């Protein structure tokens, strides 16, 4: 229904991401998640004393404000329907727990998503509305490959090192599992990453 999708996207104010696909086909679901994982914004790499307001606000508007507004509208629908209930899945990040160097804006935005997820789960409890935050590590998308293969990824010790990544289909499968749970079950947080990522421990 490409025509209808284009018409719907045209009605949305501002920039809109629309992905044509058949949700009964695995390859289309993988493509969907590969593109939507990339829909967030990491912002410019800046030390915190060089953080510009323009960069900070741009990251917050894309990663936080947009998520809050989408949550608000979904919550309204879930609350009014009969019977009430629903599940909201937020795209978190490993940075919601542990920051990368020179990424204050992105880290702050993902900590805000943690607060949004918990507030949604709490306020939604009387209406059988639940929320999940999935913290995603390096997924092997085109964006990640271009980023990491050029010079490696900045580490806490100041060095640049390539990092392992995982196939994006594993993220899609994780989201599908969470979405399949009944509203009576809350999976508040999930972390998924390549086993070799320097996340657990001290690097």
Protein Blocks (a to p, Z undefined) as FASTA:
>chain_A
ZZlmmmmmmmpgcjdddddddfkbmklmmmmmmmmmmmpcebjaddfklccfklmmmmmm
mmmmmmmmmmmmmmmmmmmpccedddddddddfklmmccehilkmmmmmmmmmmmmmmmm
mmmmmnopacddddddddddfklmmmmmmnopadfkopacddddddfklmmmmmmmmmmp
cfkbccfbacdddfklcfbhjZZ
